[in-house]
Each structure stands twice: as C-alpha cells, then as structure tokens.
Amino acid sequence: MLYNAYELQRSFLAGASAMADFSAELLQNPANPFAYFGGGPVIASALEVFAHAAAPRGKPHFGLTHTVIDGKPVAVTEEIVLRMPFGQLKRFRREGIEGGPKLLIVAPMSGHFATLLRGTVERMLPSADVYITDWRDAKLAPMSDGAFGFEDYVDYVIAFLEATGPGTNVLAVCQPSVPVYAAACVMSADNNPCRPKTIALMGGPIDTREAPTAVNTLATERPHSWFEQNVIVKVPITYPGAGRKVYPGFLQLAGFMSMNLGNHLVSHWEMFKHLVQGDDESADTTKAFYEEYRSVCDMTAEFYLETIDLVFQKHALPKGEMLHRGRKVDPAAITDIGILAIEGVRDDISGLGQTKAALDIATALSDDKKRYFRVDAGHYGIFNGSKWRNQVAPVLEQWMAANA
C-alpha cells in the first residue's frame, strides 16, 4: 500500500505542479497587467518554487558534451561498454584523445542515479579516461532478471574491471567503498590481471564502528526484521519490475531530507527570494541541485538488507568475517593496489575514521601504497563542488600518477 499511496500522491502533485507552473508563467507574462501590480511577482515566485518542488522526475542525463584539454575544447560522447541486467558500464569517450589513466567511478546504489556524480565525472575528464557504473532502477528490472544482492554487486565490479582492462584506477563514492574493497581482495587473491591499479574510497562505511553517525545508529538500533517489515515493498503492476521487492528511492530521499530539513527549507527560501529579486541565475543553481537530488530510483530488497546486515550490523569486512561465494574476503590479499582514503570533516553520513579503516585492515600493503586525505567538507562536498574540484581531485590525480 505504501508504494501505491506514493504513486497516487505523485500523480496529484504532478497536476498541481503543472497548474502552478502555468500560473507562474501567466503572472510573469509582460502582456499581463497583473504582472506589474500588487503581489504579482511574489505570488509568481512562490508558485514557481512549488512547481519545481512538486514536479515528477525521471532519470536525468549527464549532458557532458565537451571538456577542455590543454586549453582546447574536446568533444565528449557517451558509449555503453558492457550491459548487464542491473547495471551498465558507461564510458565518456574524448574524441581524438587516446591514452591517459583509466578511471572507473563506481557510483553508489543508494537511491540516486549515477548522474549525481556528474560534477565528479566532469572534473576528471580533462585528465583521465573516465568510466562509470550506471546502475538500473530496480523497479524497471523484470522478475525474470533474477535477484541482485551484495555478492552480485561485487561480481559486477569485477566484471566492469575486466571490461576496462589492466591498469584501471577505481574511485568508489560512499556506499560502494565496501563492495569495491571486497572486489579488490577477491581479485588480488586470484591474481587477476585486471585487478585495479589503485582504489580511492570517498566517505565510505568501511568500519561503521568508528564515529557512528545518525545513519549508522538507525541501522544498528533496530533488528534486521524491522527493516524487512517496514521499508521493503513490492513494485506496483504499473512498472516492468512488478512484484519485485525493493527499497524505494522515495523513502531514501525522505530520510536524507529529514536529516537536514532546516538546510533544505533555507535553500528553498533563498530560491524564492532570488526569484522575487529577478536573480534567475542564483535561483537556477538551486534548481539544478534539487533537480538531481530529487531524482531517485529503487534498489533491490536483497541488496539493501544484505548491506544493512553485513556493513552496518555485523561489520563483516573490518572484522575479517566477510565471505564471497563461500570464500573469505581477506584484506591481507591486497599487496600491490594503492589505497587512497578520503574523508570529509563535516560528513554526517560516514563519520571520520570509517573510511580510513581501509588502510588499517590492509595489513600486507606497504605504507607507500597507502594515503589518507581529509578535507573540510560535508558528505556531498567530497565529490561535488569547489572543494572537490580544487582540493580533492588534485590529490586523486597525484595518487594515480604516483602509482602509474
């Protein structure tokens, strides 16, 4: 009933959004005399804010058509390197540019599309041959595609690395830090020639016993059965994945919004003031952020529940108890992969020390293959915005070069 209720509400809001958008345009039309009197501009701005907040959203596009290399514009095209049932490997090909370090960006499967990392990709395009994991919205995956759990995620990472070939660097943003680390362990134990050259882990929950956040507390104070009974629902018949059990993206979004509700309210108030003042450029910046932030997708129930169990409740990886297809995932198997751990001082999702733990458990890795970097930023600021572009990305580029 929860999913059906959400769909009903979404349909109502879609109509209300369209009506508000039409009314705002009408009040802003120079041919309308009411646009110049009384509270016309104020009402129009309020309607525009509501229309944007209530509008339904699908999967966004990356929209990265070019980059600049050595001061010259270079065309960029997207191509699909490998398609699998629950995700595809996408490459951003730079026309006429060959070589350069290969970088696989592993996007989180946590309610948002891979386009949340648009700024991450854009910053790395001038210096790297960039690939990204483009995960599928679980509500669009038919039941015939089977299940997708934590071990499947690890298998997908391995398959993507084998598709990109030897010498690939990996950047795991937040949630995929654990399965990426597990994949590195498995590939190292197998002496797989396509094991990554380096792995950079950004704000990842490697060991959530370190500086627990509100997210960690929520995952540990309730039993596994609570999550299964309260946040897992079946996809309605209106979608290709009808009948599949999922953790809906709208629940994930509601959780993130509630954690910083005050900040989100202030952002919308500022957007309203910018519109009233005619500062469309500043308002568009806020709109662009929320256009992406509110675009959500579902994840399979098995992956969500197994992540809660293995990462947040059992701490299987740092305790040396994680298994993959019946084999132990041994961090000591990593002997030649450079590991870069990046944390944000103000990260309210993964606390300080959680990602750094990746360096400690790699007991067979020499110190010159380990690096820790801390930046004064929140969770989102680690991989997007000026802190990412000017402070974090240069460290990543230096690390890839040092391990080339």
N, C-alpha and C positions, 0 to 999 in steps of 0.2 A: 504493500500500500504506500510505502514511503516514496518509492520511485514514481508511482502513478500520481501521487499528490504533487510531487515536484513538477512533473510534466504538465499537470493542469495549471499550476501556478505560472509556469514558464509561458504557457500559451496566453494566459490572461495578461501577463506583463508585456508580452510581445506586442499585443494590440494596444496596450496603454502607451508603450514606448513609441510606437508609430504615430499615435494620435498626438502625443506630446511633441514629437519632432516636427510634425506638420504645423502644430500651433505655434511653436517657436519660430519656424521659418516665416509664418504668416505675420507674426508680430514684428519680425525684423525686416520685413519687406519695405523698401523705401516708398513703394506706392501706397502703403497702408498708413493713413493719417494717425492711427493709434500708436504707431511706432515712435512718434515724436512727443507724445503726451503722457503725463502721469507716470505710472509704474510699468509702462510697456516694456522697456529694456530689462527691467528687473525680473518681470514675470517671464519674459522670453528666456533669460539666462537660467532661471530656476527650472523651466520646462526642459531646456537643453541638457542640464545636469541629470534630471530624472530620466530623460530619454536615453542618455548614454548608459546610465547605471542599470536600466531595466531591459536593454536590448539583448536578444538572444545571440549567442556566439557559437561559431563552429571552429574548425581547425584553422589557425592563421597560416599565412605564407611567410617564408623567410624574407623574400623580397630583396635578396642581396644580388644585385645585377652587375656590380663592378667593385673593384678595390683599387688602391693606389700603391704601386711598387716602384721604388726609385724615382718618385715624382711623376710617374706616368700612369694614366688610367688603364686598367686591365679589366676586360670583360670577365664575368663570372657566370657559369652555368651550373645548374644542379643536375646530377645524374644518380641513378639508383644502381649501386654496385651489387647488392645482394638483397633479395626479398625472402622473408620468412613469415610464417603465419602471424606472429605477434610483433613484428618489427622489421624495419628495413635499414640497410646501411646506405647512407647518402653521402655523396662526395660533392664538394664545391670546386669544380674544375676551373682553374685560372687559364684562360685562353693564351696559348703561346708560352706559358711558363712551365717548365719541367724541372724536376728535382726539388730540393728543399726538404726539410724534415717532415715526415708524415706524422700527423696528429689525429688520433681518434678521440673525439669528445663523446663521452658516454653520458647521455642526458638522463636525468632522474625519471623513474617511473613512479611518480608520486602525485598524480592528479593534474599535472600540466603537460602540455605538448613540448616537444623538443625546441620549438620556436621561442620558448622562454630564454633560451641561450643564444638568441640572435646577436646580442651585443658581444657575447663571448666569441662566437664564430667570426664576426666582423673584425674584431681586433686582431685575430690570429691569421687572417687571410693574407696580409702582406708578407708574412714570414714563414708560413707553413702550408703544406698540402693538407687541407682540412677535411676530415670525415666526421659524420655524426650519426649516432643511433637515433632513428626516428621510430619511436615506439607507437604501436597501434592502440587506438581507443578500444578497450575490451568490449564495449557494448556493440562494436561493429564486427567482432570476431565470431563467426557461427560456431555452434557447439561442435560441429564436425572437425573443427581445428584442434580439438582436444584441450588439455589443461596447460597452464603456464604457471610454474612455481619458481621458487628461489633457485633450485638447481638448473632449471631451464634457462633462467637469466644468465647464470654462469656459462652455460653451454653457448648461448647466443654471443656473449662477449668473446669467447674463444673462436667461434665461427667467424665473427667480424674481424678479429685479428688475423686469422688465417686468410681472409679475403684481402686485407690490406697488405699482407706480406711481412717478411722480416724487417726489423729496424723501426717499427712503429712506436711512437710515443702515445701514451694514453692520459687523458685528462678526465677524471671522474668528479662530477659535481654533486656533492651531498650524498644522497641515498645510495647511488651505485658504487660508492667507495668500497663497501664491504664485498659485493659480488665481484668487482674488478680485482680486488686484492686476492680473493679466493681463486679467480681465474689465473692470476699470476702465479699463485702457489701450485696449482694443478699443472700449468704449462711448464713451470720450472722443474717439477718432479718428473715430468715426462720428457724433459729436454727438448721440448717443442721448438723448432727453429723460428717459429713465428711469435714466440713469447715477446712481450713488449720490451723496448729498449729502456724506457722509463715509465713510471706511473706517478702522476701528480694527483693527489687527493685533496679536495677542497671542501672544508666544512662537512666532513663525513663522519658518520657514527661508528667508527671502528671499535671503540670501547666506551659505551654509554655510562659506565660506572664513574667516569671522570666528569666532574662538574655537571651533574644532571640538570637538564632544563625542564620546562613545563611539559614539553613533548615527551621527554623520557619518563617523567613522573606519571603521566597519563598512561603510558604503555606498561608500566610496572605495577601500578596500584590496583589494576583490575585483572582478573583472571582471563586466560585465553578464551574461555567460553563466552565471556561478556562481549568481546569484540565480534565473535561469530553471531551472537544473537541480536546485537544492537546496531551494527554498522554494515552488515553484509545483506545485500538484497539481490533479487533476481531482475534481470533486464526485461523490460516490458516487450510485448509482442510487436511493437512498432519499430523495433531495431533488428538488424541481422543477427545480433547475438542473443536473441530472445531465449530466456530460460537460463542463461549463464549467470552464475553467482559472481557479483562484483562488489568492490568498494567504490561507491560513486564519487566522481570528481567533485560534485557539488557539496558533498559532506567534507571533503578535504579542504575545499575553498572556504567553507563556513568556519572550519576550525582555525585556519590561518588568519582569516579576517577578524575573528573574535579575539585572537591573541594580541592584536594591535588595533583594536577598534577605534581608539581615540585618534591614532595617527591617520587612519583611513577617513574618519569624519573630517578631520582638519584638512586633508588633501582635497576632499570634495568641496569644502567651504572655500578654500583658496581658488579652486577651479571656478566656482560661482562668482567670486569677486573679480577674477581675471576677465570673465565673460562680460560682466557688467561694465568694467572699465574699458572694454574693447581690446584687451590684450589677448588676442586669439592665439598667438604663438605660445605663450605660457600655458594657456588652457589646453592646447593641443598636446603639449608634453605630458600633462597629467592624463589626458585621454588615452594617449598611446600606451602609457604604462598599464592602465587598467584594462585596456582592450586586450592586452596579452594576459594580464594577471587573472582576469575572469574567464578566460578560455580554458575550460577544464575537460578532462577525459577520465574515464573509469579505468581501474586496474582489476585484474582477476583476483577473486577472493583468495585463492590458494597462495598467490604471491604475497598479498598483503598480510595474511595471517601467519605465513611462514617467516616473513620479515619481522613481525612483532615478536614471534616466538624465539627465533634464532639470534636476532640482533639486539633487541631491547630487553628481553626477559632472561634468556639463557646466556647471553654474551659468549656465544659459542666460539667465535673466531679468536678473541684475545685469550680465552681460557684453553685453547687448543683442542676443542671438542667438536669443531665443525667437520661434517662429512660431506663428500660429494660423490654421488653414485656409489656409496658404500666405502669410499676411500677417505682417509684422514686428510684434511686440508692443513698442510704443515707450513707455517710461515718460514721455518728454517730451510725450506727447499729453495727459497729465493737467495741467490748468491751473486747475481750479476745484473740485476734490474735496479736502476737508480730510482729511489723513492723520495718524492718531494711532498711534504705535508704542509698544507696552507690552512690557517685558521683566522677567523675574524674575532677581534677583541670583544665586539658587541653582538656576537652571534647568539640569538635566542633560540636557535633550533639545535645546533650541535655545540655544546659548551667547550671552552678551552681545555685542551688535553685529550679530547676524544679522537681527533684526527692524528695528533702527534703520537698516539699509542701505536700507530702503524710502524713507526721507526723502532720502537722498543721491542716489538714482538718479532721483528726480522733479525733474529739473533745471529744468523750466519752471514749477514751482509756487512761489509766493511763500512766504517764511518764515512769514508769519502764518497760512498754511494747513497748517503742519507743527507737530507737537508730539511730544515724546519723554517718556515716563514710565517710571521704573524703581522696582520695589517689591522689598522684601526678602522674597522668597518663592521656592519651587520651582516647577516647571512646573505642577503641578496647582493650587497655591495661587494662581496668577494669576487663574483663572476660577472657583474654588470656595473656600469657607471664609471666615473672618473678614477676611483680607487683601483678598480680592476684594470683599466686601460693604462694608467700611469705608474702603478706600483706593483701589482700582482703579475700582470702579463710579462713585463720585462724579466722578472725573476724566472718565470716559466721558460721563456726563450733562452735565457742564460743556462738554465738547467739542461735543456735539450741539447744545446750546443756543447756543453761540458761533457755530456755522455754520448756524443755522436760517434 
